[in-house]
Amino acid sequence: MTAAIARKPFRRWSVLPGFAPALGFTLTYLSLIVIIPLIALFLKASQLDMASIWRILDNPRVFAAFRLTFVASAVAAGINAVFGLVIAWLLVRYRFWGRRIVDALVDLPFALPTAVAGVSLSALMARNGWVGALFAPFGIDIAYAPPGIVIALIFVGLPFVVRTVQPVLQDFEPELEEAAATLGADRWVTFLRITFPALAPAMLTGFALAFARAIGEYGSVIFIAGNRPGLTEIVPLLIVIKLEEFDYRGASVIAVASLIISFSLLILINLLQRRLGEHHERG
């Protein structure tokens, strides 16, 4: 009897269900939340012929909104990739008074309502604000201009880079840097040859997340953008305007175009990230 019990295969118990129920729940949930709404969006846009779709997208106002949205998002994500690395480096490598406060402030854009962020940035960056007043004598406008849009997108996208790079930097082995220093490499060579290649995939992931977040940002941008057609009007605002005008098909076409462009860019970034990761593993 004891031998029979010993030969009985051990069954691993888990709080969660098995593979088949978990897979079914996952596919159902993703279908309801992601796939079905996207299919409905594409079906709404497909009610127009190609000539009508091209007529909507070829509008100078729409083209200007796309250009401003994607360029400002890329610039903001690039700035966040640099300064997000610096902040993550500070939080991981150093111990100082107020470190927990700085660490909590990084997550503030997650908790702060975007409208509150937009109003605060507008008051700060306006010509009579604390920061805007410093640039006003030189004829430089920050609020209600493209620089204000970039600043708002930097604000909402910074946590994505910091929280993506931070755990990779925590797991990085400092012995590699010590070995490079022992062999005579200075700090810049050690960072460029040893540290940065290990952090590059995480930085690229943070860039992609910040970029995707910036493309769809609405609340914090509309207060500081000024929303001037052709100058400071972003794609999400243009979609809302189309909906307010009951032009649902036009809004769907612009939304689908934005989705296709952003998804294509994210695929390219992910491919580049995989290449960097494979190159680092081979190195």
Legacy VTK file of the C-alpha trace (Angstrom):
# vtk DataFile Version 3.0
C-alpha trace
ASCII
DATASET POLYDATA
POINTS 283 float
0.000 0.000 0.000
2.834 2.349 0.897
4.682 1.463 -2.294
1.545 2.135 -4.368
1.179 5.534 -2.790
4.844 6.279 -3.409
4.521 5.325 -7.086
1.487 7.566 -7.544
2.540 10.592 -9.608
2.672 13.878 -7.747
0.066 16.349 -8.883
0.978 19.997 -8.651
-1.887 22.003 -7.220
-2.453 25.616 -8.138
-4.875 28.302 -7.125
-5.428 29.185 -10.789
-7.162 26.748 -13.181
-5.361 24.592 -15.722
-4.076 25.609 -19.123
-7.298 25.087 -21.078
-9.585 27.159 -18.784
-6.930 29.862 -18.410
-6.444 30.040 -22.196
-10.189 30.200 -22.779
-10.619 32.961 -20.221
-7.674 34.892 -21.701
-8.970 34.704 -25.268
-12.494 35.631 -24.189
-11.314 38.579 -22.135
-9.004 39.879 -24.871
-11.766 39.472 -27.448
-14.258 41.484 -25.423
-11.813 44.209 -24.398
-9.492 44.512 -27.413
-10.316 42.498 -30.523
-14.063 43.106 -30.883
-13.841 46.913 -30.402
-11.005 47.077 -32.949
-12.988 44.986 -35.430
-15.983 47.295 -34.946
-13.707 50.286 -35.579
-12.373 48.784 -38.815
-15.874 47.841 -39.964
-17.092 51.393 -39.374
-14.215 52.812 -41.399
-14.700 50.241 -44.175
-18.163 51.617 -44.923
-16.418 54.292 -46.979
-14.735 53.625 -50.301
-11.014 54.239 -50.822
-11.626 57.579 -52.523
-13.575 58.872 -49.518
-10.992 57.521 -47.088
-8.175 59.188 -49.005
-10.158 62.430 -49.156
-10.397 62.445 -45.342
-6.723 61.651 -44.767
-5.440 63.983 -47.503
-6.905 66.984 -45.714
-4.106 69.431 -44.689
-5.617 69.763 -41.230
-5.549 65.983 -40.693
-2.010 65.685 -42.058
-0.800 68.475 -39.756
-2.406 66.766 -36.747
-0.715 63.460 -37.597
2.647 65.109 -38.112
2.468 67.034 -34.845
1.261 64.024 -32.842
3.877 61.541 -34.032
6.804 63.972 -34.099
6.023 65.346 -30.627
5.507 61.806 -29.289
8.841 60.637 -30.712
10.691 63.662 -29.330
9.107 63.271 -25.886
9.835 59.531 -25.801
13.446 60.144 -26.846
13.952 62.715 -24.093
12.349 60.348 -21.586
14.675 57.542 -22.680
17.710 59.665 -21.779
16.512 61.246 -18.551
14.612 58.126 -17.510
17.931 56.265 -17.566
19.514 58.970 -15.402
16.675 58.823 -12.858
16.710 55.016 -12.755
20.495 55.110 -12.306
20.135 57.539 -9.390
17.477 55.428 -7.674
19.382 52.156 -8.058
23.009 53.115 -7.600
22.797 55.712 -4.810
21.312 55.948 -1.326
20.369 59.443 -0.215
17.881 61.273 1.971
14.526 61.618 0.213
15.130 58.684 -2.141
11.721 57.196 -1.340
10.081 60.530 -2.098
11.814 60.746 -5.484
10.844 57.148 -6.209
7.205 57.941 -5.396
7.232 61.102 -7.524
8.157 59.020 -10.575
4.749 57.322 -10.369
2.870 60.604 -9.889
1.767 60.833 -13.570
0.060 57.445 -13.120
-2.038 58.665 -10.186
-2.595 62.285 -11.181
-5.619 62.924 -13.423
-4.454 64.041 -16.844
-6.725 67.099 -16.768
-5.090 68.252 -13.525
-1.667 67.785 -15.113
-2.741 69.785 -18.164
-4.095 72.689 -16.134
-0.999 72.748 -13.917
1.398 72.700 -16.861
-0.593 75.401 -18.640
-0.421 77.703 -15.620
3.278 77.018 -15.236
4.276 77.350 -18.905
2.063 80.298 -19.910
3.671 83.658 -20.672
2.741 84.873 -17.185
3.676 81.589 -15.490
6.824 80.871 -13.505
8.579 79.093 -16.363
6.894 80.741 -19.326
7.773 84.218 -18.058
11.481 83.360 -18.321
11.178 82.685 -22.072
8.566 85.319 -22.949
11.091 88.195 -23.259
12.874 86.198 -25.981
9.647 85.658 -27.937
9.527 81.953 -27.084
6.094 80.526 -26.339
5.894 77.228 -24.482
2.224 76.936 -23.619
-0.224 76.898 -26.520
2.642 75.899 -28.833
4.375 72.639 -29.852
6.977 72.864 -27.025
4.163 72.741 -24.481
2.777 69.599 -26.121
6.186 67.926 -25.893
6.490 68.858 -22.205
3.051 67.395 -21.446
3.965 64.164 -23.253
7.258 63.985 -21.360
5.335 64.293 -18.107
2.978 61.392 -18.848
5.611 59.118 -20.410
8.516 59.356 -17.962
7.377 56.577 -15.565
7.326 54.010 -18.387
11.044 54.430 -19.054
12.115 54.590 -15.401
10.099 51.544 -14.349
11.320 49.553 -17.349
15.024 50.336 -16.913
15.086 50.207 -13.112
14.688 46.416 -12.604
17.234 45.648 -15.347
19.714 47.978 -13.691
19.045 46.334 -10.328
19.843 42.893 -11.761
22.959 44.107 -13.549
26.139 42.607 -12.117
28.485 45.388 -10.936
31.364 42.894 -11.096
31.426 43.408 -14.863
32.077 47.119 -14.419
34.708 46.381 -11.787
36.449 43.947 -14.130
36.480 46.544 -16.921
37.941 49.131 -14.546
40.594 46.626 -13.481
41.592 46.182 -17.115
42.132 49.932 -17.437
38.830 51.132 -18.947
37.636 54.544 -17.825
34.040 55.308 -16.816
32.829 56.296 -20.275
34.310 53.221 -21.946
32.874 50.994 -19.227
29.433 52.541 -19.622
29.432 52.429 -23.436
30.920 48.939 -23.782
29.552 47.130 -20.720
26.591 48.851 -19.106
24.756 50.501 -21.980
24.464 47.372 -24.205
22.776 45.571 -21.305
20.355 48.450 -20.735
19.636 49.253 -24.398
16.779 46.695 -24.863
15.048 47.948 -21.703
15.517 51.563 -22.774
14.009 50.748 -26.165
11.065 49.050 -24.476
10.539 52.109 -22.285
10.787 54.319 -25.374
8.115 52.236 -27.122
5.784 52.379 -24.109
6.256 56.125 -23.683
5.761 56.650 -27.416
2.555 54.619 -27.479
1.271 56.442 -24.405
2.037 59.824 -25.951
0.232 59.067 -29.219
-3.060 58.493 -27.443
-2.687 61.194 -24.791
-5.582 63.643 -24.690
-6.370 65.103 -21.268
-3.062 66.730 -20.397
-2.384 67.994 -23.932
-5.591 69.812 -24.834
-5.153 72.329 -21.997
-1.612 73.312 -22.944
-1.821 72.895 -26.733
-4.142 75.738 -27.575
-5.852 73.448 -30.113
-5.251 75.631 -33.151
-6.083 73.680 -36.341
-2.991 73.009 -38.386
-0.651 74.268 -35.646
-1.305 72.708 -32.234
-4.141 70.284 -32.906
-3.399 66.640 -32.088
-4.993 63.503 -33.543
-7.021 62.486 -30.426
-8.576 65.960 -30.314
-9.363 65.810 -34.019
-11.144 62.483 -33.487
-13.215 63.997 -30.655
-14.109 66.960 -32.879
-15.271 64.588 -35.612
-17.438 62.748 -33.099
-18.961 66.004 -31.838
-19.812 66.826 -35.450
-21.482 63.380 -35.751
-18.958 62.426 -38.414
-18.491 58.921 -37.041
-17.049 57.502 -40.238
-14.478 60.269 -40.504
-13.490 59.750 -36.867
-13.179 55.995 -37.493
-10.955 56.538 -40.535
-8.598 58.834 -38.614
-8.551 56.442 -35.655
-7.767 53.442 -37.882
-4.984 55.349 -39.659
-3.469 56.343 -36.319
-3.752 52.755 -35.091
-2.060 51.311 -38.189
0.799 53.805 -38.114
1.455 53.459 -34.384
1.190 49.654 -34.494
3.628 49.478 -37.408
6.109 51.679 -35.568
5.792 49.568 -32.438
6.482 46.397 -34.444
9.630 47.968 -35.878
10.753 49.039 -32.401
10.118 45.543 -31.026
12.133 43.987 -33.855
14.985 46.368 -33.149
14.740 45.560 -29.449
14.969 41.825 -30.201
17.991 42.378 -32.423
19.710 44.356 -29.685
18.915 41.657 -27.132
20.273 38.887 -29.372
23.402 40.913 -30.126
23.988 41.502 -26.427
23.570 37.778 -25.638
26.046 36.827 -28.374
28.468 39.461 -27.130
LINES 1 284
283 0 1 2 3 4 5 6 7 8 9 10 11 12 13 14 15 16 17 18 19 20 21 22 23 24 25 26 27 28 29 30 31 32 33 34 35 36 37 38 39 40 41 42 43 44 45 46 47 48 49 50 51 52 53 54 55 56 57 58 59 60 61 62 63 64 65 66 67 68 69 70 71 72 73 74 75 76 77 78 79 80 81 82 83 84 85 86 87 88 89 90 91 92 93 94 95 96 97 98 99 100 101 102 103 104 105 106 107 108 109 110 111 112 113 114 115 116 117 118 119 120 121 122 123 124 125 126 127 128 129 130 131 132 133 134 135 136 137 138 139 140 141 142 143 144 145 146 147 148 149 150 151 152 153 154 155 156 157 158 159 160 161 162 163 164 165 166 167 168 169 170 171 172 173 174 175 176 177 178 179 180 181 182 183 184 185 186 187 188 189 190 191 192 193 194 195 196 197 198 199 200 201 202 203 204 205 206 207 208 209 210 211 212 213 214 215 216 217 218 219 220 221 222 223 224 225 226 227 228 229 230 231 232 233 234 235 236 237 238 239 240 241 242 243 244 245 246 247 248 249 250 251 252 253 254 255 256 257 258 259 260 261 262 263 264 265 266 267 268 269 270 271 272 273 274 275 276 277 278 279 280 281 282
